[in-house]
Amino acid sequence: MKKQFILALIFCTSSSNVYATQDHHVGFGFNYHLDQQSNPGFQAAYQWQFSNTFEIDTRLISSNDIEISNNDADIFGDFHRLTIGGNFIKRYNTELDIKAGTGLGFVFSSANNQLISDSAMAPYVMLGIDYQLTQDMVISFGQFSHFNRDQLGTNHSFFINLSISFGSSSPMFSTNSAKSAPPKRPIEQAVTPQPKFDSSLSVKQVENANKETQTVLADKLWYVQLGAFQSLANAQTTLARIQQQAPKLELITKQSKQYYRVLTAGFNSKQRAEDHANMIKYQYSLSGYVTQLTK
C-alpha cells in the first residue's frame, strides 16, 4: 500500500505541473472512521483549484481495520478507495477557507467482501476547513460521509491532511509574493497635453489655456470606494478595520455629497482603478466599486 501512496503522489505532482493553470495542493494525512477499531487509516489527496470558489478533489484512501456488528456476528475488514469529486469554496478570511463537496468513491481493493465489495461505488459528501499555515503549506480537516450499499452502510469518517501548494499563482513557483493577486501597477502621473500654438493668440492667452487644461485634468480622479457613511466616526471605524485586514492598502476618507467615503488612493485612469479593485477583491476579499470624484 505504501507503493500505491508514493505512486499517487508522484502522479499528482507530475501531471499537475504539466497541466497547471491555477492553484494545486498535494497532501498526505489520516482518516478515522466512526467504526474504527485499530489505528487510523491513511490518505493521499490532490486538489486542483481553478477558480476562487471551486476545485477538483481526488483522494486515495486506505481505511485500515474496521469492525461493524450485525445480528449474526461482527464483521472485520479494511479496504482501499479512490474518490473523485468537486468542492465549493467560501473564503472566510485570508487564512481560512470553508469547503463543501460531493463526488463518487470507487473501492478497488477489499479484504472482506461481506463488509464492502472490491468493486463498490458510492456517492459521498464532504465538509472541511483549510487553514493556511504558510504561503505554501495548508492544514485541512473535516468529515466524509459515504453512502454505501454493502454491510458497511452509511459510513462517516474524520480526516486531517497537511498539503503543499503550488501552481501559477503560488509563491513557490512565482516571483509575486501575494497569492493569486494581479501585479500592482504604479499610479500614473497625468500627462498634460499642451494646446497647439496659434500665432494669432497672445502669449497671455496661451498661458491661460495651459492653466485651464491642467485644472480640468487634475480636478477629478478615479477611486475604488469601499464604503460610504453619513457619520465620519463610522467611516473612520471602517477604515481602521480594513487596514487591519489589509495593512499594505493605502486608504483615505473623503467627504463628497454629504457622505464620508472610504477610498483607495486616486488614479488618473479608470482602467487602473478597475485593476486595483480586482486585486483588492482577489487578495483581501473586499468588494468595492470604481467611482470618479473631485480631487
C-alpha positions as CSV (number, residue, x, y, z in Angstrom):
1,M,0.0,0.0,0.0
2,K,2.9,2.3,0.6
3,K,3.9,1.9,-3.0
4,Q,0.4,3.0,-4.1
5,F,0.6,6.1,-2.0
6,I,4.0,7.0,-3.4
7,L,2.8,6.4,-7.0
8,A,-0.3,8.5,-6.3
9,L,1.8,11.4,-5.0
10,I,4.3,11.2,-8.0
11,F,1.3,11.1,-10.5
12,C,-0.4,14.1,-8.9
13,T,2.8,16.1,-8.8
14,S,3.9,15.4,-12.3
15,S,0.6,15.7,-14.0
16,S,-0.4,18.9,-12.2
17,N,2.9,20.5,-13.3
18,V,2.1,19.7,-16.9
19,Y,-1.5,20.9,-16.8
20,A,-1.1,23.6,-14.1
21,T,-3.2,26.7,-14.7
22,Q,-4.1,27.9,-11.2
23,D,-3.5,26.5,-7.6
24,H,-2.7,22.9,-6.8
25,H,-2.5,21.1,-3.5
26,V,-0.8,17.8,-2.8
27,G,-1.0,16.3,0.7
28,F,-1.0,13.3,3.0
29,G,-3.0,12.7,6.1
30,F,-5.0,10.4,8.3
31,N,-8.7,9.4,8.4
32,Y,-10.6,7.9,11.3
33,H,-13.9,6.1,10.8
34,L,-16.6,6.1,13.5
35,D,-16.4,2.2,13.4
36,Q,-12.6,2.2,13.5
37,Q,-11.2,-0.5,15.8
38,S,-7.4,-0.1,15.4
39,N,-5.0,2.5,14.0
40,P,-6.4,5.3,11.8
41,G,-6.3,4.9,8.1
42,F,-4.3,7.0,5.6
43,Q,-5.0,9.1,2.6
44,A,-3.2,10.9,-0.2
45,A,-5.0,13.9,-1.7
46,Y,-4.8,16.2,-4.7
47,Q,-6.9,19.3,-5.3
48,W,-6.9,21.5,-8.4
49,Q,-8.4,24.9,-7.7
50,F,-9.1,26.7,-11.0
51,S,-11.4,29.4,-9.6
52,N,-12.0,31.3,-6.4
53,T,-15.0,29.2,-5.5
54,F,-14.4,25.7,-6.9
55,E,-11.8,22.9,-7.1
56,I,-11.5,19.3,-8.3
57,D,-10.7,16.9,-5.4
58,T,-9.2,13.4,-5.8
59,R,-8.1,11.2,-2.9
60,L,-6.6,7.7,-2.4
61,I,-8.0,6.4,0.9
62,S,-6.8,3.4,3.0
63,S,-9.4,2.6,5.7
64,N,-7.2,0.3,7.9
65,D,-9.2,-2.2,10.1
66,I,-12.9,-1.5,10.6
67,E,-15.4,-3.5,12.6
68,I,-19.2,-3.4,12.4
69,S,-21.8,-5.5,14.2
70,N,-25.0,-7.1,12.8
71,N,-27.5,-9.6,14.1
72,D,-25.3,-12.6,13.3
73,A,-21.7,-11.7,14.0
74,D,-19.1,-8.9,13.9
75,I,-17.6,-8.2,10.6
76,F,-14.0,-7.1,10.2
77,G,-12.1,-5.8,7.2
78,D,-10.2,-3.0,5.5
79,F,-10.5,-1.5,2.0
80,H,-8.9,1.0,-0.3
81,R,-11.0,3.6,-2.1
82,L,-10.4,6.3,-4.8
83,T,-12.6,9.3,-4.6
84,I,-13.2,11.9,-7.4
85,G,-15.4,15.0,-6.8
86,G,-15.7,18.7,-6.6
87,N,-15.6,21.2,-3.7
88,F,-17.3,24.6,-3.4
89,I,-15.1,27.1,-1.5
90,K,-16.1,30.0,0.7
91,R,-13.2,32.2,1.8
92,Y,-13.7,33.3,5.4
93,N,-10.6,35.4,5.6
94,T,-7.1,35.5,4.1
95,E,-6.0,32.3,6.0
96,L,-9.3,30.3,6.3
97,D,-11.4,28.6,3.6
98,I,-14.6,26.6,4.3
99,K,-15.4,23.8,1.8
100,A,-18.4,21.7,0.9
101,G,-18.1,19.0,-1.7
102,T,-19.6,15.9,-3.2
103,G,-18.5,13.1,-5.6
104,L,-18.1,9.4,-6.0
105,G,-15.9,6.8,-4.3
106,F,-14.7,3.7,-6.0
107,V,-13.5,0.7,-3.9
108,F,-10.7,-1.1,-5.8
109,S,-9.5,-3.4,-3.0
110,S,-11.3,-5.0,-0.1
111,A,-10.1,-7.5,2.5
112,N,-13.7,-8.7,3.2
113,N,-16.4,-8.6,0.5
114,Q,-19.0,-9.0,3.2
115,L,-18.0,-5.7,4.7
116,I,-17.8,-3.9,1.3
117,S,-17.2,-5.4,-2.2
118,D,-14.0,-4.7,-4.1
119,S,-15.9,-3.1,-6.9
120,A,-18.3,-0.9,-4.9
121,M,-19.2,2.6,-6.0
122,A,-20.8,5.1,-3.6
123,P,-21.6,8.8,-3.5
124,Y,-20.2,11.0,-0.7
125,V,-20.5,14.4,0.8
126,M,-17.7,16.3,2.5
127,L,-17.4,19.3,4.8
128,G,-14.0,20.7,5.6
129,I,-11.8,23.6,6.6
130,D,-8.5,24.7,5.1
131,Y,-6.1,26.8,7.2
132,Q,-3.1,28.4,5.6
133,L,-0.1,27.8,7.9
134,T,2.4,29.5,5.5
135,Q,2.4,30.7,1.9
136,D,2.9,27.2,0.6
137,M,1.5,24.9,3.4
138,V,-2.1,24.2,4.3
139,I,-3.6,22.0,7.0
140,S,-7.1,20.6,6.3
141,F,-9.6,18.8,8.5
142,G,-13.2,17.8,8.1
143,Q,-15.7,14.9,7.7
144,F,-16.6,12.5,4.8
145,S,-19.9,10.6,4.7
146,H,-20.0,7.8,2.2
147,F,-23.4,6.2,1.4
148,N,-22.5,2.5,0.8
149,R,-25.0,-0.2,-0.1
150,D,-23.0,-3.1,1.5
151,Q,-22.9,-4.1,5.1
152,L,-20.7,-1.1,5.8
153,G,-23.7,1.1,5.0
154,T,-23.6,4.9,5.5
155,N,-20.1,5.5,6.9
156,H,-18.7,8.7,8.5
157,S,-15.0,9.4,8.8
158,F,-12.9,12.3,10.0
159,F,-9.7,13.4,8.3
160,I,-6.7,15.7,8.8
161,N,-4.3,16.5,6.0
162,L,-1.1,18.5,5.5
163,S,-0.7,19.8,2.0
164,I,1.8,21.9,0.0
165,S,0.5,24.4,-2.6
166,F,2.0,25.2,-6.0
167,G,0.9,26.4,-9.4
168,S,0.8,29.6,-11.5
169,S,-0.4,31.7,-8.5
170,S,1.6,30.1,-5.7
171,P,4.7,31.9,-4.3
172,M,6.6,28.7,-4.6
173,F,6.8,29.0,-8.4
174,S,6.0,32.7,-8.7
175,T,8.0,35.9,-8.1
176,N,4.8,37.5,-6.9
177,S,4.6,37.1,-3.2
178,A,0.9,37.9,-2.9
179,K,-1.1,34.8,-3.6
180,S,-3.1,34.9,-6.9
181,A,-3.1,38.7,-6.9
182,P,-2.6,40.6,-10.1
183,P,0.6,42.6,-10.3
184,K,0.3,46.1,-8.8
185,R,0.7,48.8,-11.3
186,P,2.2,52.2,-10.4
187,I,-0.1,55.2,-10.3
188,E,0.3,57.1,-13.5
189,Q,1.1,60.8,-13.4
190,A,-1.3,62.9,-15.5
191,V,0.3,63.9,-18.8
192,T,-0.9,67.4,-19.6
193,P,-1.3,67.9,-23.3
194,Q,-0.1,71.3,-24.4
195,P,-2.5,73.3,-26.6
196,K,-1.4,73.9,-30.2
197,F,0.2,77.3,-30.6
198,D,-1.7,79.7,-32.8
199,S,0.2,82.7,-34.0
200,S,-2.9,84.8,-33.7
201,L,-3.0,84.2,-29.9
202,S,-1.1,86.4,-27.5
203,V,1.4,84.9,-25.0
204,K,-1.0,85.6,-22.2
205,Q,-3.9,83.8,-23.9
206,V,-1.7,80.7,-24.4
207,E,-0.7,80.7,-20.7
208,N,-4.3,80.9,-19.6
209,A,-5.2,78.0,-21.9
210,N,-2.5,75.9,-20.3
211,K,-3.8,76.6,-16.8
212,E,-7.3,75.7,-17.8
213,T,-6.2,72.4,-19.3
214,Q,-4.2,71.4,-16.2
215,T,-7.2,72.3,-13.9
216,V,-9.6,70.1,-15.9
217,L,-7.3,67.1,-15.9
218,A,-6.3,67.3,-12.3
219,D,-9.7,68.2,-11.0
220,K,-11.1,64.6,-10.9
221,L,-9.5,61.2,-10.1
222,W,-10.8,57.6,-10.2
223,Y,-11.1,55.8,-6.8
224,V,-12.1,52.4,-5.5
225,Q,-14.8,53.1,-2.9
226,L,-15.1,50.5,-0.1
227,G,-17.8,52.2,1.9
228,A,-19.9,55.4,2.4
229,F,-21.3,56.7,5.6
230,Q,-23.2,59.8,6.9
231,S,-21.1,59.7,10.0
232,L,-17.3,60.5,10.0
233,A,-16.8,58.2,13.0
234,N,-18.3,55.2,11.2
235,A,-16.1,55.9,8.2
236,Q,-13.0,56.0,10.3
237,T,-14.0,52.8,12.1
238,T,-14.5,51.0,8.8
239,L,-11.1,52.4,7.5
240,A,-9.4,51.1,10.7
241,R,-11.0,47.6,10.3
242,I,-10.0,47.4,6.6
243,Q,-6.4,48.5,7.4
244,Q,-6.1,45.6,10.0
245,Q,-7.2,43.2,7.3
246,A,-5.1,44.8,4.6
247,P,-2.3,46.7,6.2
248,K,-0.5,47.4,2.9
249,L,-3.5,49.0,1.3
250,E,-3.4,52.8,1.1
251,L,-6.8,54.2,2.2
252,I,-8.3,57.7,2.8
253,T,-11.6,59.1,3.9
254,K,-13.2,61.8,1.8
255,Q,-16.3,63.9,2.2
256,S,-18.4,64.1,-1.0
257,K,-22.2,64.8,-1.5
258,Q,-23.0,64.6,2.2
259,Y,-21.2,61.3,2.7
260,Y,-17.9,60.3,4.2
261,R,-16.4,57.8,1.8
262,V,-13.7,55.2,2.4
263,L,-11.5,55.2,-0.7
264,T,-8.2,53.9,-2.0
265,A,-5.6,56.2,-3.5
266,G,-6.7,58.0,-6.6
267,F,-5.9,57.0,-10.2
268,N,-5.8,59.1,-13.3
269,S,-7.1,56.2,-15.4
270,K,-10.4,54.3,-14.9
271,Q,-8.7,51.1,-16.1
272,R,-6.0,51.4,-13.4
273,A,-8.7,51.8,-10.8
274,E,-10.6,48.7,-12.1
275,D,-7.4,46.7,-12.0
276,H,-6.8,47.8,-8.4
277,A,-10.4,46.9,-7.4
278,N,-9.9,43.4,-8.9
279,M,-6.7,43.0,-6.9
280,I,-8.4,44.1,-3.7
281,K,-11.2,41.6,-4.2
282,Y,-9.0,38.7,-5.0
283,Q,-6.3,39.2,-2.4
284,Y,-8.2,40.6,0.5
285,S,-11.8,39.5,-0.2
286,L,-13.0,43.2,-0.1
287,S,-15.7,44.4,-2.5
288,G,-15.6,47.9,-3.9
289,Y,-16.6,49.8,-7.0
290,V,-14.9,52.4,-9.1
291,T,-16.1,55.9,-9.0
292,Q,-14.8,59.3,-10.2
293,L,-14.7,62.1,-7.6
294,T,-13.4,65.6,-7.5
295,K,-9.9,65.7,-6.2
